[in-house]
Amino acid sequence: MKKLILLLVCLLLAGAVAMADITWPQPVNQGQQQLQIYITMVNDVLAVTGGGQIDVLHMLTGRYADLGMDGIELPDDPFVQVDLPAEISLTLGDEGLHSITLRMQDPDRFILVAAACIHASSPNAISLDTATAIASAYAAVMLGDLQAAQSSPETAMTHSFEEEVNEIQGAQPRAYFAYYPNQYSDGRNWLQMTLVFARPGSAEASVIVPGSTPAPELEDGVWISQDNYNHFEIFVTPTPEPDSAAME
């Protein structure tokens, strides 16, 4: 009986993995090929952490990809509103990936998915623990607002921020974050991460987090200041600016 139950569990797990697979078209450039490899790596991490799976391909061109989660497809009617669990878009190049933008409303799940995306961008140089700590620091802003809304709704949901994204690729991946409470006046609050990948061909390296966030000191060489949402900085291992001569 135990063997039968174990077999059934294995079959169910295998079916779940199969359902999560995206049917990719034949790659037309290195960008599309690296996209498939990258999403597989992200999904492998999410399968362990319980963050779900990126399993929907909404759109794919040689320069752009639009993906989703939980098997939720976009409706054929553009006027029909669908509450997507995640909005995931990537920009591609002929030689590889350029950037990924992740938008989610669930802060706890955002931590898992954003961490998986950061870790998979340089898995041998960025530990999952470090990636999770970075994502958690930003999600803490929304989590704090949601908690404050329970007692003081008139002053909650006011800690919005948007870090300016430098789209130029350097020798290290860079992560930028944003938080948009009630962005479209519909009661929905969005956390966003834009990850600019390292230039194709670069050696694996730690992630740069140029922006700011409220969080305590972290491990693995990442230190984040905390001063009541007035000024936040993340200090990572010193490195030249991505567009400086030293980065070439």
C-alpha positions as CSV (number, residue, x, y, z in Angstrom):
1,M,0.0,0.0,0.0
2,K,2.8,2.4,0.9
3,K,4.5,1.7,-2.4
4,L,1.2,2.4,-4.3
5,I,0.8,5.7,-2.5
6,L,4.4,6.7,-3.2
7,L,3.8,5.8,-6.9
8,L,0.7,7.9,-7.1
9,V,2.5,10.9,-5.5
10,C,5.3,10.6,-8.0
11,L,2.9,10.5,-10.9
12,L,1.0,13.5,-9.5
13,L,4.3,15.4,-9.2
14,A,5.4,14.4,-12.6
15,G,2.1,15.6,-14.0
16,A,2.4,18.9,-12.2
17,V,5.9,19.5,-13.7
18,A,4.7,18.6,-17.2
19,M,1.8,21.0,-16.9
20,A,4.2,23.7,-15.9
21,D,6.3,23.3,-19.1
22,I,6.0,26.0,-21.7
23,T,5.9,24.9,-25.3
24,W,8.7,27.1,-26.7
25,P,9.0,27.7,-30.5
26,Q,12.3,27.1,-32.2
27,P,14.7,29.9,-31.1
28,V,15.5,32.5,-33.7
29,N,18.4,34.0,-31.8
30,Q,20.5,33.6,-28.6
31,G,18.1,35.8,-26.7
32,Q,15.3,33.3,-27.1
33,Q,17.6,30.4,-26.4
34,Q,18.9,31.9,-23.2
35,L,15.3,32.8,-22.3
36,Q,14.4,29.1,-22.2
37,I,17.4,28.2,-20.1
38,Y,16.8,31.1,-17.7
39,I,13.1,30.4,-17.1
40,T,13.9,26.7,-16.6
41,M,16.4,27.7,-13.9
42,V,13.9,30.1,-12.2
43,N,11.2,27.4,-12.2
44,D,13.6,24.9,-10.7
45,V,14.2,27.3,-7.8
46,L,10.5,28.0,-7.5
47,A,9.7,24.3,-7.4
48,V,11.8,24.1,-4.2
49,T,10.7,27.3,-2.5
50,G,7.0,26.9,-3.4
51,G,6.7,30.1,-5.4
52,G,4.7,28.5,-8.2
53,Q,5.8,28.2,-11.8
54,I,6.2,30.5,-14.8
55,D,4.2,28.4,-17.1
56,V,2.4,30.7,-19.6
57,L,3.9,32.3,-22.7
58,H,1.7,35.3,-23.7
59,M,4.0,36.7,-26.4
60,L,7.4,36.0,-27.8
61,T,9.4,37.9,-30.5
62,G,13.1,38.2,-31.2
63,R,13.2,41.2,-28.9
64,Y,10.5,40.7,-26.3
65,A,8.8,38.0,-24.2
66,D,5.7,38.3,-22.0
67,L,5.1,35.5,-19.5
68,G,2.7,34.5,-16.8
69,M,2.1,32.1,-13.9
70,D,-0.5,29.6,-12.6
71,G,-1.6,28.7,-16.1
72,I,-3.7,31.9,-16.4
73,E,-3.9,33.0,-20.0
74,L,-4.9,36.4,-21.3
75,P,-8.4,36.5,-22.7
76,D,-9.0,37.1,-26.4
77,D,-11.1,40.1,-25.6
78,P,-8.8,42.9,-24.6
79,F,-11.6,44.6,-22.6
80,V,-12.0,41.6,-20.3
81,Q,-10.0,42.2,-17.1
82,V,-8.0,39.3,-15.7
83,D,-6.3,39.5,-12.3
84,L,-2.9,38.0,-13.2
85,P,-0.8,36.7,-10.3
86,A,2.3,38.1,-12.0
87,E,3.3,40.2,-15.0
88,I,6.7,39.1,-16.3
89,S,8.3,40.7,-19.3
90,L,11.8,40.3,-20.7
91,T,13.8,42.2,-23.4
92,L,16.0,40.1,-25.5
93,G,19.0,40.7,-27.8
94,D,20.7,38.7,-30.6
95,E,23.3,37.4,-28.1
96,G,21.3,36.9,-25.0
97,L,19.0,38.4,-22.4
98,H,18.9,42.1,-21.6
99,S,16.4,42.6,-18.8
100,I,13.4,41.1,-16.9
101,T,10.6,43.1,-15.2
102,L,8.5,41.3,-12.6
103,R,5.3,42.9,-11.2
104,M,3.2,41.2,-8.4
105,Q,0.5,42.1,-5.9
106,D,1.3,39.4,-3.3
107,P,4.4,40.6,-1.3
108,D,5.1,37.2,0.1
109,R,5.1,35.5,-3.2
110,F,7.0,38.4,-4.8
111,I,9.9,37.6,-2.5
112,L,10.0,34.0,-3.8
113,V,9.7,34.8,-7.5
114,A,12.0,37.9,-7.4
115,A,14.6,35.9,-5.4
116,A,14.5,33.1,-7.9
117,C,15.0,35.6,-10.8
118,I,18.0,37.2,-9.1
119,H,19.6,34.0,-8.2
120,A,19.2,32.4,-11.6
121,S,20.8,35.5,-13.3
122,S,24.2,34.3,-11.8
123,P,23.6,31.2,-9.8
124,N,27.2,30.5,-8.9
125,A,27.9,34.0,-7.6
126,I,24.5,35.0,-6.1
127,S,23.2,32.7,-3.3
128,L,19.5,32.2,-3.0
129,D,19.7,33.5,0.6
130,T,21.2,36.8,-0.6
131,A,18.6,37.1,-3.4
132,T,15.8,36.4,-0.9
133,A,17.2,39.0,1.6
134,I,17.3,41.7,-1.1
135,A,13.7,40.9,-2.3
136,S,12.5,40.7,1.3
137,A,13.8,44.1,2.1
138,Y,11.8,45.7,-0.6
139,A,8.6,43.7,0.0
140,A,8.8,44.8,3.6
141,V,7.6,48.3,2.5
142,M,4.3,46.9,1.2
143,L,4.0,44.4,4.1
144,G,4.4,47.3,6.5
145,D,1.8,49.4,4.7
146,L,-0.7,46.5,4.6
147,Q,-0.2,46.0,8.3
148,A,-0.6,49.8,9.0
149,A,-3.8,49.8,6.9
150,Q,-5.4,47.6,9.5
151,S,-5.1,50.3,12.2
152,S,-4.6,53.6,10.4
153,P,-6.0,53.3,6.8
154,E,-5.9,57.1,6.3
155,T,-2.1,57.2,6.6
156,A,-1.3,53.8,5.1
157,M,-0.3,52.9,1.5
158,T,1.8,56.1,1.2
159,H,5.4,54.7,1.0
160,S,5.6,54.5,-2.8
161,F,9.0,54.6,-4.5
162,E,10.5,54.0,-7.9
163,E,14.2,53.5,-8.5
164,E,15.6,54.8,-11.7
165,V,16.7,52.0,-14.0
166,N,20.0,52.2,-15.9
167,E,19.4,50.0,-19.0
168,I,23.1,49.8,-19.9
169,Q,24.4,46.3,-19.4
170,G,27.6,46.0,-17.3
171,A,29.7,43.1,-16.1
172,Q,27.3,42.3,-13.3
173,P,23.5,42.0,-13.0
174,R,21.7,44.9,-11.4
175,A,18.4,44.9,-9.6
176,Y,16.0,47.9,-9.3
177,F,12.7,48.0,-7.4
178,A,9.5,50.0,-7.2
179,Y,6.4,50.0,-5.1
180,Y,3.1,51.4,-6.4
181,P,0.3,51.5,-3.9
182,N,-3.1,51.8,-5.6
183,Q,-1.3,52.6,-8.8
184,Y,-4.4,52.7,-11.0
185,S,-6.9,53.8,-8.4
186,D,-8.3,50.3,-8.3
187,G,-7.2,49.3,-4.8
188,R,-4.4,47.1,-6.1
189,N,-0.8,47.5,-4.9
190,W,2.2,46.5,-7.0
191,L,5.7,45.5,-6.2
192,Q,8.1,45.6,-9.2
193,M,11.6,44.5,-9.9
194,T,13.6,45.2,-13.0
195,L,16.8,43.1,-13.3
196,V,19.3,44.1,-16.0
197,F,21.4,41.1,-16.9
198,A,25.2,41.3,-17.2
199,R,26.5,41.6,-20.8
200,P,26.4,38.3,-22.7
201,G,29.7,36.5,-22.2
202,S,30.4,38.1,-18.8
203,A,31.7,35.9,-16.0
204,E,29.2,35.2,-13.3
205,A,29.3,37.9,-10.6
206,S,27.4,39.2,-7.6
207,V,24.3,41.4,-8.1
208,I,24.5,45.2,-7.8
209,V,21.5,46.8,-6.0
210,P,22.1,50.5,-6.7
211,G,18.9,51.8,-5.1
212,S,17.5,52.0,-1.6
213,T,15.3,50.1,0.8
214,P,14.3,49.8,4.4
215,A,15.9,46.8,6.0
216,P,18.4,45.8,8.6
217,E,21.9,44.6,8.0
218,L,22.2,41.5,5.9
219,E,24.8,38.9,5.4
220,D,27.0,37.9,2.4
221,G,28.5,41.3,2.0
222,V,25.2,43.2,1.6
223,W,24.4,46.0,4.0
224,I,21.2,48.0,4.0
225,S,20.6,51.1,6.1
226,Q,17.3,51.9,7.8
227,D,16.1,55.4,8.7
228,N,12.3,55.6,8.7
229,Y,11.7,55.6,4.9
230,N,13.7,58.9,4.5
231,H,16.9,57.6,2.9
232,F,17.9,54.0,2.2
233,E,21.0,52.6,0.6
234,I,22.3,49.2,-0.3
235,F,26.0,48.7,-0.3
236,V,27.3,45.8,-2.2
237,T,30.9,44.8,-2.9
238,P,32.4,47.9,-4.5
239,T,32.4,47.9,-8.2
240,P,32.8,50.5,-11.0
241,E,29.8,52.0,-12.6
242,P,28.5,49.9,-15.5
243,D,29.2,52.5,-18.1
244,S,32.6,53.5,-16.8
245,A,35.9,52.6,-18.5
246,A,36.8,50.3,-15.6
247,M,33.8,48.1,-16.5
248,E,34.9,47.5,-20.0
